[in-house]
């Protein structure tokens, strides 16, 4: 699982997978899925084994069921069978309908012992993004905001207010590099004019997503500069440009339709960065999985009230003056 995490930000829409090959309590090969379209973890691990004769008495540990279908690469289940390994230990069943037990079935049919469900809960948490898209048909939704000590996100109509510390802002850029998309609402786009790219961290830029139902935002905003893939969800028109797509949706079930469309575009995770109204819409609808909230020591005394969220607190940490609290939605049923 530690190996698998190294692929975060590089393998989506594929899951995070790591693999270790062990003979006589000694690791003889290890690998992880490094890049979408590249070799899978099992391939990288098995190809690292220098003495193939050891494989007939080896155990392959992998956090997700080996694939059984031809995608960007050949089936990993077939490779494991060809190598003649003795045993395979798996954390999670792959709930992709193209796999869904077929890989395990194929490996067992070849006479290889399979153990399923080891550290299953930890494996579900590791691949929460993948399981959300496979099982719910929507990306994994992360709500993120910073609020003052007295519960405000900013002033009314006066531009952005830097509430969080420099370290917290750098962490946000790391998150952007790890997730597939970043979403804001109309008001935040108009007032803050965000770039929604990665500047304080090394990594890819996410897909930018903006909700602008009436198409009232100015074309001069950074969001429309076509510097990185951007989706504008609205009620008015459908249009494709270079790095800029206007997606027309119906008003009924607008938010769910938006999330379903993102899933169809292979967007596996979204950070919702604001504003307060957009965040509240996600909270009220129940369409969120995780919330990351920075609490500053600064007081604003008045302004835009931060959303009210009821969730399960799972972690807290201090960040050079900010307090970061992470909540899970107990109703999401992914982890």
VOMAR-841581 format. One record per residue (C-alpha): residue in one letter; residue number from 1; z, y, x. Coordinates in steps of 0.02 Angstrom, whole numbers, always signed. Layout:
<pts>
PT  resn  resi      up   north    east
PT     a   NUM       Z       Y       X
...
</pts>
This chain:
<pts>
PT  resn  resi      up   north    east
PT     x     1      +0      +0      +0
PT     x     2     +31    +117    +147
PT     x     3    -144     +79    +208
PT     x     4    -216    +106     +35
PT     x     5    -141    +282     +24
PT     x     6    -246    +334    +174
PT     x     7    -397    +335     +59
PT     x     8    -325    +468     -56
PT     x     9    -453    +606     -80
PT     x    10    -596    +502     -10
PT     x    11    -626    +349    -121
PT     x    12    -623    +412    -301
PT     x    13    -682    +354    -426
PT     x    14    -638    +190    -340
PT     x    15    -456    +136    -331
PT     x    16    -345    +148    -176
PT     x    17    -343     -22     -92
PT     x    18    -265     -87     +68
PT     x    19    -274    -261    +140
PT     x    20    -177    -358    +273
PT     x    21    -222    -530    +341
PT     x    22     -75    -633    +406
PT     x    23     -65    -798    +501
PT     x    24    +102    -874    +554
PT     x    25    +192    -711    +513
PT     x    26     +74    -613    +626
PT     x    27     -48    -480    +567
PT     x    28    -222    -526    +628
PT     x    29    -321    -400    +526
PT     x    30    -293    -247    +417
PT     x    31    -399    -116    +332
PT     x    32    -416      +0    +184
PT     x    33    -553     +71     +76
PT     x    34    -596    +228    +174
PT     x    35    -738    +309     +77
PT     x    36    -826    +291     -89
PT     x    37    -982    +186     -62
PT     x    38    -914    +114     +99
PT     x    39    -842     -60    +136
PT     x    40    -692    -112     +33
PT     x    41    -520    -146    +106
PT     x    42    -543    -335    +111
PT     x    43    -706    -317    +208
PT     x    44    -628    -201    +337
PT     x    45    -476    -313    +358
PT     x    46    -569    -478    +373
PT     x    47    -697    -406    +493
PT     x    48    -554    -353    +606
PT     x    49    -503    -534    +632
PT     x    50    -566    -585    +805
PT     x    51    -533    -772    +789
PT     x    52    -608    -830    +623
PT     x    53    -535   -1005    +646
PT     x    54    -365    -933    +602
PT     x    55    -422    -885    +427
PT     x    56    -408   -1062    +358
PT     x    57    -219   -1049    +373
PT     x    58    -202    -863    +335
PT     x    59    -141    -761    +187
PT     x    60    -233    -607    +126
PT     x    61    -120    -474     +51
PT     x    62    -210    -345     -57
PT     x    63    -138    -224    -184
PT     x    64    -280    -242    -311
PT     x    65    -379    -392    -372
PT     x    66    -534    -418    -263
PT     x    67    -693    -367    -353
PT     x    68    -810    -499    -421
PT     x    69    -963    -393    -461
PT     x    70   -1100    -310    -361
PT     x    71   -1074    -122    -355
PT     x    72   -1103      -9    -206
PT     x    73   -1052    -160    -100
PT     x    74   -1055    -351    -123
PT     x    75    -908    -439    -210
PT     x    76    -751    -453    -105
PT     x    77    -702    -614    -195
PT     x    78    -858    -698    -124
PT     x    79    -815    -642     +53
PT     x    80    -638    -711     +39
PT     x    81    -708    -877     -20
PT     x    82    -836    -884    +122
PT     x    83    -701    -850    +250
PT     x    84    -600    -997    +183
PT     x    85    -429    -913    +180
PT     x    86    -281   -1015    +122
PT     x    87    -194    -894      +3
PT     x    88    -215    -724     -78
PT     x    89     -68    -616    -134
PT     x    90    -108    -475    -257
PT     x    91      -3    -336    -333
PT     x    92    -112    -287    -483
PT     x    93    -247    -353    -594
PT     x    94    -401    -241    -590
PT     x    95    -419    -176    -769
PT     x    96    -598    -121    -742
PT     x    97    -693    -224    -874
PT     x    98    -817    -275    -738
PT     x    99    -675    -365    -647
PT     x   100    -523    -394    -761
PT     x   101    -470    -563    -693
PT     x   102    -642    -627    -645
PT     x   103    -607    -603    -459
PT     x   104    -447    -705    -468
PT     x   105    -532    -837    -573
PT     x   106    -673    -854    -446
PT     x   107    -552    -866    -298
PT     x   108    -443    -997    -384
PT     x   109    -597   -1098    -432
PT     x   110    -637   -1109    -247
PT     x   111    -469   -1194    -216
PT     x   112    -380   -1043    -142
PT     x   113    -200   -1013    -195
PT     x   114    -173    -846    -284
PT     x   115      -7    -757    -314
PT     x   116     -17    -609    -434
PT     x   117    +111    -475    -479
PT     x   118    +201    -445    -313
PT     x   119    +263    -263    -314
PT     x   120    +165    -239    -475
PT     x   121    +257     -80    -527
PT     x   122    +230      +1    -357
PT     x   123     +47     -46    -364
PT     x   124     +27     +34    -536
PT     x   125    +104    +195    -470
PT     x   126     -11    +193    -319
PT     x   127    -168    +179    -427
PT     x   128    -109    +284    -574
PT     x   129    -271    +384    -569
PT     x   130    -380    +229    -578
PT     x   131    -279    +146    -715
PT     x   132    -277    +304    -823
PT     x   133    -467    +313    -822
PT     x   134    -490    +125    -847
PT     x   135    -360    +103    -985
PT     x   136    -355    +271   -1074
PT     x   137    -530    +337   -1043
PT     x   138    -464    +500    -970
PT     x   139    -423    +564    -795
PT     x   140    -245    +565    -730
PT     x   141    -179    +736    -782
PT     x   142     -61    +833    -667
PT     x   143     +13    +995    -734
PT     x   144     +60   +1120    -599
PT     x   145    +139   +1291    -606
PT     x   146    +261   +1405    -516
PT     x   147    +395   +1501    -609
PT     x   148    +525   +1630    -565
PT     x   149    +711   +1595    -565
PT     x   150    +720   +1671    -739
PT     x   151    +575   +1569    -808
PT     x   152    +420   +1680    -797
PT     x   153    +249   +1638    -724
PT     x   154    +188   +1815    -699
PT     x   155    +165   +1987    -776
PT     x   156     +55   +2023    -926
PT     x   157    -125   +2073    -879
PT     x   158     -81   +2139    -706
PT     x   159    -163   +2014    -590
PT     x   160     -86   +1867    -497
PT     x   161     +95   +1871    -439
PT     x   162    +141   +1768    -286
PT     x   163    +297   +1680    -347
PT     x   164    +298   +1529    -231
PT     x   165    +319   +1524     -42
PT     x   166    +182   +1501     +87
PT     x   167    +234   +1320    +113
PT     x   168    +220   +1285     -73
PT     x   169     +47   +1363     -79
PT     x   170      -8   +1256     +68
PT     x   171     +54   +1101     -24
PT     x   172     -50   +1150    -175
PT     x   173    -206   +1156     -65
PT     x   174    -164    +983      -1
PT     x   175    -153    +923    -181
PT     x   176    -322   +1001    -219
PT     x   177    -397    +901     -76
PT     x   178    -320    +741    -145
PT     x   179    -373    +758    -327
PT     x   180    -546    +760    -405
PT     x   181    -538    +920    -508
PT     x   182    -438   +1079    -541
PT     x   183    -435   +1158    -714
PT     x   184    -392   +1332    -778
PT     x   185    -408   +1420    -945
PT     x   186    -503   +1577    -992
PT     x   187    -361   +1699    -967
PT     x   188    -314   +1637    -793
PT     x   189    -497   +1639    -740
PT     x   190    -518   +1819    -799
PT     x   191    -355   +1891    -732
PT     x   192    -330   +1793    -570
PT     x   193    -514   +1765    -525
PT     x   194    -465   +1606    -429
PT     x   195    -579   +1514    -307
PT     x   196    -496   +1344    -339
PT     x   197    -552   +1278    -170
PT     x   198    -463   +1205     -19
PT     x   199    -422   +1335    +114
PT     x   200    -249   +1296    +184
PT     x   201    -281   +1112    +211
PT     x   202    -419   +1001    +280
PT     x   203    -514    +908    +145
PT     x   204    -647    +913     +13
PT     x   205    -656   +1044    -123
PT     x   206    -617    +981    -298
PT     x   207    -732   +1001    -447
PT     x   208    -686   +1165    -532
PT     x   209    -659   +1156    -720
PT     x   210    -640   +1307    -833
PT     x   211    -615   +1315   -1020
PT     x   212    -711   +1462   -1094
PT     x   213    -746   +1417   -1275
PT     x   214    -831   +1583   -1320
PT     x   215    -918   +1605   -1151
PT     x   216    -835   +1774   -1128
PT     x   217    -800   +1762    -941
PT     x   218    -896   +1872    -820
PT     x   219   -1032   +1787    -718
PT     x   220    -968   +1882    -566
PT     x   221    -808   +1778    -556
PT     x   222    -783   +1663    -406
PT     x   223    -787   +1514    -523
PT     x   224    -972   +1545    -557
PT     x   225   -1029   +1576    -378
PT     x   226   -1104   +1400    -368
PT     x   227   -1017   +1368    -202
PT     x   228    -944   +1203    -265
PT     x   229    -970   +1093    -419
PT     x   230    -905   +1182    -574
PT     x   231    -895   +1131    -757
PT     x   232    -875   +1260    -895
PT     x   233    -823   +1184   -1062
PT     x   234    -870   +1288   -1213
PT     x   235    -924   +1289   -1396
PT     x   236   -1087   +1383   -1369
PT     x   237   -1216   +1303   -1255
PT     x   238   -1266   +1161   -1140
PT     x   239   -1348   +1211    -976
PT     x   240   -1370   +1139    -802
PT     x   241   -1383   +1243    -644
PT     x   242   -1355   +1206    -460
PT     x   243   -1168   +1167    -444
PT     x   244   -1135   +1244    -615
PT     x   245   -1140   +1151    -781
PT     x   246   -1102   +1223    -952
PT     x   247   -1042   +1083   -1067
PT     x   248   -1046   +1113   -1254
PT     x   249    -914   +1022   -1356
PT     x   250    -865   +1022   -1539
PT     x   251    -710   +1117   -1590
PT     x   252    -626    +963   -1666
PT     x   253    -528    +865   -1535
PT     x   254    -593    +986   -1403
PT     x   255    -465    +940   -1270
PT     x   256    -486    +753   -1289
PT     x   257    -675    +771   -1288
PT     x   258    -661    +872   -1127
PT     x   259    -555    +739   -1043
PT     x   260    -670    +599   -1102
PT     x   261    -820    +693   -1032
PT     x   262    -733    +714    -865
PT     x   263    -697    +528    -861
PT     x   264    -881    +489    -894
PT     x   265    -922    +601    -745
PT     x   266    -809    +490    -637
PT     x   267    -673    +623    -622
PT     x   268    -517    +519    -597
PT     x   269    -385    +655    -586
PT     x   270    -362    +837    -636
PT     x   271    -235    +968    -584
PT     x   272    -208   +1092    -725
PT     x   273    -160   +1254    -637
PT     x   274    -146   +1370    -784
PT     x   275    -119   +1477    -871
PT     x   276     +32   +1462    -983
PT     x   277     -69   +1441   -1143
PT     x   278    -181   +1306   -1069
PT     x   279     -32   +1214    -996
PT     x   280     +58   +1224   -1164
PT     x   281     -95   +1150   -1250
PT     x   282     -92    +999   -1135
PT     x   283     +96    +978   -1160
PT     x   284     +87    +992   -1350
PT     x   285     -59    +871   -1361
PT     x   286     +30    +743   -1253
PT     x   287    -121    +731   -1137
PT     x   288     -29    +739    -972
PT     x   289     +41    +610    -852
PT     x   290    +136    +710    -721
PT     x   291    +202    +888    -698
PT     x   292    +240    +975    -532
PT     x   293    +343   +1133    -555
PT     x   294    +393   +1256    -420
PT     x   295    +550   +1358    -456
PT     x   296    +568   +1516    -352
PT     x   297    +723   +1616    -311
PT     x   298    +629   +1773    -364
PT     x   299    +668   +1854    -531
PT     x   300    +533   +1942    -634
PT     x   301    +645   +1993    -780
PT     x   302    +497   +1997    -900
PT     x   303    +319   +1936    -916
PT     x   304    +229   +1774    -962
PT     x   305    +356   +1640   -1004
PT     x   306    +333   +1473    -917
PT     x   307    +294   +1324   -1030
PT     x   308    +434   +1216   -1097
PT     x   309    +415   +1036   -1043
PT     x   310    +512    +881   -1091
PT     x   311    +482    +744    -967
PT     x   312    +569    +620    -854
PT     x   313    +626    +700    -691
PT     x   314    +577    +580    -551
PT     x   315    +593    +685    -393
PT     x   316    +657    +851    -327
PT     x   317    +642    +935    -157
PT     x   318    +673   +1101     -71
PT     x   319    +524   +1191      +6
PT     x   320    +583   +1340    +109
PT     x   321    +657   +1431     -39
PT     x   322    +563   +1349    -182
PT     x   323    +627   +1200    -280
PT     x   324    +491   +1075    -324
PT     x   325    +527    +963    -474
PT     x   326    +412    +820    -522
PT     x   327    +412    +751    -698
PT     x   328    +324    +603    -778
PT     x   329    +270    +591    -959
PT     x   330    +369    +441   -1025
PT     x   331    +237    +418   -1161
PT     x   332     +88    +402   -1044
PT     x   333    +114    +214   -1017
PT     x   334     +16    +210    -854
PT     x   335    +155    +177    -728
</pts>
